[in-house]
Amino acid sequence: MRLLSGVPASASSRLTSPRISFARSSRRSMGANDPTTGTASSSSSSSATASAGAGAGAAQKPWLFVGLGNPGRMYKGTRHNVGFEMIDAIAEAEGISVSTKQFKSMVGKGLIGDVPVMLAKPQTFMNASGESVGQLVSYFKIPLNQVVLIYDDLDLPFAKLRLLPKGGHGGHNGMRSVIHHLKQSRDFPRLRVGIGRPTGMMGAIGFVLRAFSKEEQEELDSTFLRGLQAVRIMLLEGFNKSATFVNTPAPRPPENVEEMKIT
């Protein structure tokens, strides 16, 4: 996991209980299938969405952010694992320890602002990601509009982001599995991270399993900072505002967490 400039590396204490429990995070800002083919106002619009359908006095359901990727050292730092890396970036910045094994996934629980969140990295390999996601959603009874999938996209230019409220799998085998295990529902948000397309004779499989160059890694770190800001906006100010932020070209990427102030 690459440390982002201005992001503290320390994580909150480990959460090992199988039952959902959320500890306030410490922050410097804002108080097996083939793997190769594959602040802070509680009255904000996102908080209202989070409690929609719940009875009076019911506990607020957490948001679930799932990064798709392949487990194991040989896949670390590859294009297919940018979903994992985005989760790592969020976890670092928000002081959430993604260290508990639950439902075939590494899971971390905490708060962003006053909103409970779960961060997950399925350990099933990419093509079976839905096995983990389906179980997490079912067990914790998370509304699908609060389940955000983060994954690589060949059809987006490198280091670009796209946030949509729903959609298909677009040929991505990890997303295909997730949709299958959510009973064919496509009505959940997704944050796509562009990795571009291969040039020359390189095939898609070899390309997505290829590591980033030093220059690409630096550019990607700025993308992760922008993705982190998008997540904060989503939770504290609403999905629509976050989508506008993500899908509108940025004049300049943020250089550190201190610059990422929500207005």
Salt bridges, closest charged atoms under 4 A:
GLU85 OE1 - ARG2 NH1 3.06
ASP88 OD1 - LYS121 NZ 2.80
GLU94 OE1 - ARG27 NE 2.89
GLU94 OE2 - ARG232 NE 2.62
ASP114 OD1 - ARG24 NH1 3.18
GLU131 OE1 - LYS104 NZ 2.94
ASP152 OD2 - HIS80 ND1 2.93
ASP152 OD1 - HIS172 NE2 3.01
ASP153 OD2 - ARG192 NE 2.46
ASP155 OD1 - ARG197 NH2 2.80
GLU216 OE2 - ARG79 NH2 2.65
ASP221 OD1 - ARG2 NE 3.25
GLU237 OE1 - LYS241 NZ 2.48
GLU255 OE2 - ARG252 NH1 3.59
GLU258 OE2 - ARG28 NH2 2.66
GLU259 OE1 - ARG252 NH2 3.28
